[in-house]
Amino acid sequence: MRLDERGLERWGDRIGSTVRAPVVIALEGRLGAGKSVLARAIGHGAGVDVPMPSPSYNLLLRYPAPDQVDVLHIDLYRIGSTDELWELGWSQLGEGNEIVLVEWAERAGGFMPDDHWIIGLTVPDEEPLLRDIEVRRVGHPPELPPFPMSVSVG
C-alpha cells in the first residue's frame, strides 16, 4: 500500500482508536521514512492529548491515554547493544494495558515479543512525498484496522 502523510496519519489514528491492548508494533524504515509520524498518529488515536516528540534521546516515553491504557513510544536508534534493552524494562513491555510502539525495532534482535506487528515504511524514489507500507504479523497480536480505502496525494 502507498500513502501520503495525511493518509498515514489517518491510518495511524484508526490503529490507535481501534487496536486492543496489549499490543506491540515495530516501526521500521530509514531516517525520515515516517516512523515518528505514524507513532504520533497512533498515540493520538489512542487518546494521547499531549505532544509526542521523538524519544531518540530518552529512548522510552510513556503517555497515559483514556481507559487506563498507556502508550509507550520507544526509539532504539541509539542503543549500542541488546544488553541495554533490559534497562528499559524490556521484559515487561506489552504485558499491561499498553500500546507499545518501537522505532528501529530491528535493533532489538531476537528480543521482540513473540506476538507483534511490523510496519515497514519506505520512501519510493519516484514519489518522495509518499510512503510504501508493508505490514507483517508475527505470532498472534490483536488485529490492526485495514488501510484507508482512498489515498490522497499532495
Protein Blocks (a to p, Z undefined) as FASTA:
>chain_A
ZZdfklmmmmmmmmmmmpccddddddeddehilmmmmmmmmmmmnopabdcddfklnopa
cdddehhiacddddfklpcbfklmmmnommmgoklccddddehklmnmmmbcfbdcdddd
dddfklmmbccdddddehjadddddddfbdceZZ
